[in-house]
Amino acid sequence: MVDSYDDSPIELRSCLENFDQLMVDLGSTLADHDWDALVSLNDRVKPITEPLITALEAGLVEPESVRMRLEELRQFLDAAGEGAALAKAEAEQALKGINRNSSAAKAYQNISTHRPK
């Protein structure tokens, strides 16, 4: 997100920059499918977003600037949810495959150890 921070007080500029950096970090982490890092970054969303909302309520930042950022965050959360659901489905399929292989190996072992001599 590109914004002119020059007109903003230092604290507000920091809020905007922190939010924008968080979005960059979230985007690259999602692209890497690093679910553990996403969980960690998710813990930062509220502490970074709250000062921005407070600044909006105090009239210190343009509503459109905040709206665009929050819309970007919503889109990210939608994408992350879809990615997580897909990763979960893939993991379930892999687990089913492992269970089938394990069952087949056990069946083979039972047949080969109980063969009449």
PAZAPA-4460 file (N, C-alpha, C; in steps of 0.05 Angstrom, whole numbers, plus 32768, in hexadecimal, padded with zeros to 4 digits):
% residues 117
    n_x    n_y    n_z   ca_x   ca_y   ca_z    c_x    c_y    c_z   seq   type   mol
   8011   7FE9   8000   8000   8000   8000   8012   8019   8000     1      M     A
   800D   802B   7FED   801D   8043   7FEB   800D   805A   7FF6     2      V     A
   8019   8068   8009   800C   807F   8015   8021   8094   801A     3      D     A
   8019   80AD   801A   802B   80C2   8022   802A   80C5   8040     4      S     A
   803F   80BE   804D   8040   80BF   806B   804A   80DA   8074     5      Y     A
   8054   80EB   8061   8061   8104   8069   804F   8117   8078     6      D     A
   8035   8117   8073   8023   8129   8080   801A   811F   809B     7      D     A
   8020   8106   80A2   8016   80FA   80BA   8029   80FE   80D2     8      S     A
   801D   8100   80EA   802E   8100   8102   803E   80E6   8103     9      P     A
   8054   80E6   8111   8066   80CF   8112   8058   80B6   811C    10      I     A
   8047   80B8   8130   803A   80A0   813A   8027   8094   8126    11      E     A
   8018   80A6   8118   8006   809C   8103   8015   8090   80EC    12      L     A
   802B   809D   80E5   803B   8093   80CF   8045   8077   80D6    13      R     A
   804D   8073   80EF   8057   8059   80F9   8040   8045   80F7    14      S     A
   8028   804C   80FF   8011   803A   80FE   800C   8031   80E1    15      C     A
   800D   8044   80CE   8008   803D   80B2   801F   802B   80A7    16      L     A
   8037   8032   80AE   804E   8022   80A5   804E   8006   80B1    17      E     A
   8047   8004   80CA   8045   7FEA   80D7   8030   7FD9   80CA    18      N     A
   8019   7FE5   80C4   8003   7FD6   80B8   800C   7FCC   809C    19      F     A
   8018   7FDF   808D   8021   7FD8   8072   8036   7FC2   8072    20      D     A
   8048   7FC3   8085   805D   7FAF   8087   8051   7F94   808F    21      Q     A
   803D   7F95   80A1   802F   7F7C   80A8   8022   7F6F   8090    22      L     A
   8016   7F7F   807F   8009   7F75   8067   801E   7F68   8054    23      M     A
   8035   7F75   8052   804A   7F69   8041   8053   7F4E   804D    24      V     A
   8057   7F4E   8067   8060   7F35   8075   804B   7F1F   8072    25      D     A
   8031   7F27   8076   801C   7F13   8073   801A   7F08   8057    26      L     A
   801D   7F19   8043   801C   7F11   8027   8032   7EFE   8020    27      G     A
   804A   7F04   8028   8061   7EF2   8021   805F   7ED8   8030    28      S     A
   8055   7ED9   8049   8052   7EC1   8059   803D   7EAF   804D    29      T     A
   8027   7EBB   8044   8012   7EAB   8037   801C   7E9F   801D    30      L     A
   802B   7EAE   800E   8036   7EA4   7FF5   8048   7E8C   7FF9    31      A     A
   8056   7E8D   8010   8068   7E77   8017   805A   7E5F   8025    32      D     A
   8040   7E63   802A   8030   7E4E   8038   803D   7E47   8053    33      H     A
   8047   7E5B   8060   8053   7E58   807A   803E   7E5D   8090    34      D     A
   802F   7E48   8096   8018   7E4A   80A8   8020   7E52   80C4    35      W     A
   8037   7E48   80CE   8040   7E4F   80E8   8046   7E6D   80EA    36      D     A
   8053   7E78   80D6   805A   7E94   80D6   8040   7EA5   80D4    37      A     A
   802C   7E9B   80C5   8013   7EA9   80C2   8005   7EAB   80DE    38      L     A
   8006   7E96   80ED   7FFA   7E97   8108   8008   7EAC   8118    39      V     A
   8022   7EAD   8117   8032   7EC1   8126   802B   7EDD   811D    40      S     A
   8029   7EE1   8103   8022   7EFC   80F8   8006   7F03   80FF    41      L     A
   7FF4   7EF0   8100   7FD8   7EF5   8107   7FD6   7F02   8123    42      N     A
   7FE8   7EFA   8134   7FE8   7F05   814F   7FEF   7F23   814F    43      D     A
   7FFB   7F2C   8139   8003   7F49   8137   7FED   7F5A   812B    44      R     A
   7FD9   7F4E   811F   7FC5   7F5D   8110   7FB6   7F70   8123    45      V     A
   7FAB   7F67   8139   7F9C   7F78   814A   7FAD   7F8F   8156    46      K     A
   7FC5   7F89   8161   7FD4   7F9F   816C   7FDC   7FB4   8157    47      P     A
   7FDF   7FAC   813F   7FE6   7FBF   812A   7FCE   7FCE   811F    48      I     A
   7FB7   7FC0   811E   7F9F   7FCC   8113   7F91   7FDF   8127    49      T     A
   7F92   7FD9   8140   7F84   7FEA   8154   7F8D   8007   8154    50      E     A
   7FA7   800D   8153   7FAE   802A   8153   7FA5   8038   8139    51      P     A
   7FA4   8029   8123   7F9A   8035   810A   7F7C   803C   810D    52      L     A
   7F6C   802A   8119   7F50   802F   811D   7F4C   8047   8130    53      I     A
   7F5D   8048   8145   7F5B   805E   8158   7F61   8078   814B    54      T     A
   7F75   8078   8139   7F7C   8091   812A   7F65   8099   8118    55      A     A
   7F58   8085   810C   7F41   808A   80FA   7F2A   8097   810B    56      L     A
   7F25   808B   8122   7F0F   8096   8133   7F15   80B2   813D    57      E     A
   7F2F   80B8   8140   7F37   80D3   8149   7F39   80E7   8132    58      A     A
   7F34   80DD   811A   7F35   80EF   8103   7F51   80F6   80FA    59      G     A
   7F65   80E5   8101   7F81   80EB   80FB   7F8A   80DF   80E0    60      L     A
   7F79   80CE   80D5   7F81   80C1   80BC   7F68   80C1   80AA    61      V     A
   7F6D   80C2   8090   7F57   80C2   807D   7F49   80A7   807D    62      E     A
   7F2E   80A7   807F   7F1F   808E   8080   7F25   807C   8068    63      P     A
   7F29   8087   8050   7F2E   8077   8039   7F48   8067   803B    64      E     A
   7F5C   8074   8046   7F76   8066   804A   7F73   804E   805C    65      S     A
   7F64   8051   8072   7F5F   803B   8084   7F4D   8026   8077    66      V     A
   7F38   802F   8069   7F26   801C   805C   7F35   800B   8048    67      R     A
   7F47   8017   8039   7F56   8007   8025   7F68   7FF2   8033    68      M     A
   7F74   7FFA   8049   7F85   7FE7   8057   7F75   7FD1   8063    69      R     A
   7F5F   7FD8   806F   7F4E   7FC3   807B   7F42   7FB0   8066    70      L     A
   7F3C   7FBB   804F   7F32   7FAA   8039   7F48   7F97   8030    71      E     A
   7F61   7FA1   802E   7F77   7F91   8027   7F7B   7F7A   803C    72      E     A
   7F78   7F81   8055   7F7B   7F6D   806A   7F65   7F58   8068    73      L     A
   7F4C   7F61   8062   7F36   7F4E   805F   7F3B   7F3B   8048    74      R     A
   7F45   7F46   8032   7F4B   7F35   801B   7F61   7F21   8022    75      Q     A
   7F75   7F2A   8031   7F8A   7F18   8039   7F7F   7F02   804B    76      F     A
   7F6E   7F09   805E   7F62   7EF5   8070   7F51   7EE1   8060    77      L     A
   7F43   7EEA   804C   7F34   7ED7   803B   7F47   7EC4   802D    78      D     A
   7F5C   7ECF   8021   7F70   7EBE   8013   7F7D   7EAB   8026    79      A     A
   7F84   7EB4   803E   7F91   7EA3   8052   7F7F   7E8C   805A    80      A     A
   7F65   7E93   805E   7F51   7E7E   8065   7F4F   7E69   804F    81      G     A
   7F4E   7E72   8036   7F4D   7E5F   8020   7F66   7E4E   801F    82      E     A
   7F7D   7E5B   8022   7F96   7E4C   8022   7F98   7E38   8038    83      G     A
   7F8F   7E3F   8050   7F90   7E2D   8067   7F7D   7E16   8062    84      A     A
   7F65   7E1B   8057   7F52   7E05   8051   7F5E   7DF2   803D    85      A     A
   7F6B   7DFD   8028   7F78   7DEC   8014   7F8E   7DDB   8020    86      L     A
   7F9F   7DE8   8031   7FB5   7DDA   803E   7FAA   7DC3   8050    87      A     A
   7F94   7DC9   805E   7F88   7DB5   806F   7F7E   7D9D   805F    88      K     A
   7F71   7DA3   8048   7F67   7D8E   8037   7F7E   7D7D   802C    89      A     A
   7F93   7D8A   8024   7FAB   7D7B   801A   7FB7   7D6A   8030    90      E     A
   7FB8   7D74   8048   7FC3   7D65   805E   7FB2   7D4D   8065    91      A     A
   7F97   7D51   8064   7F85   7D3A   8068   7F88   7D25   8053    92      E     A
   7F8B   7D2D   803A   7F90   7D19   8024   7FAA   7D0A   8028    93      Q     A
   7FBF   7D19   8030   7FD8   7D0C   8035   7FD7   7CF8   804C    94      A     A
   7FC8   7D00   8061   7FC5   7CEE   8078   7FB5   7CD5   8070    95      L     A
   7FA0   7CD8   8060   7F91   7CC1   8056   7FA3   7CAE   8046    96      K     A
   7FB5   7CBA   8036   7FC7   7CAA   8026   7FDA   7C9B   8038    97      G     A
   7FE4   7CA8   804D   7FF6   7C9A   8060   7FE8   7C84   806E    98      I     A
   7FCF   7C89   8076   7FBF   7C74   8084   7FBA   7C5C   8071    99      N     A
   7FB4   7C62   8058   7FB0   7C4C   8045   7FCA   7C3B   8042   100      R     A
   7FE0   7C49   803F   7FFA   7C3B   803C   8000   7C2B   8055   101      N     A
   7FFB   7C36   806D   8000   7C28   8086   7FEE   7C0F   8088   102      S     A
   7FD5   7C12   8080   7FC2   7BFB   8081   7FCB   7BE6   806D   103      S     A
   7FD4   7BEE   8056   7FDE   7BDA   8042   7FF7   7BCC   804D   104      A     A
   8009   7BDB   8059   8021   7BCF   8064   801A   7BBB   807A   105      A     A
   8007   7BC2   808B   7FFF   7BB0   80A1   7FF2   7B97   8095   106      K     A
   7FE1   7B9A   8081   7FD4   7B83   8075   7FE9   7B71   8068   107      A     A
   7FFD   7B7C   805B   8012   7B6C   804E   8022   7B5E   8064   108      Y     A
   8028   7B6C   807A   8037   7B60   8090   8027   7B48   809C   109      Q     A
   800D   7B4C   80A0   7FFC   7B36   80AB   7FFB   7B1E   8098   110      N     A
   7FF9   7B23   807F   7FF8   7B0D   806B   8013   7AFF   806B   111      I     A
   8029   7B0E   806A   8043   7B02   8067   804C   7AF3   8081   112      S     A
   8043   7AFC   8098   804B   7AEF   80B1   8039   7AD7   80B9   113      T     A
   8022   7AD6   80AE   800F   7AC0   80B4   800C   7AAC   809D   114      H     A
   801F   7AAC   808C   801F   7A99   8075   8025   7A7D   807E   115      R     A
   8015   7A6A   8076   801C   7A4E   807E   8036   7A45   8072   116      P     A
   8044   7A34   8081   805E   7A2B   8079   805D   7A0F   806E   117      K     A
***
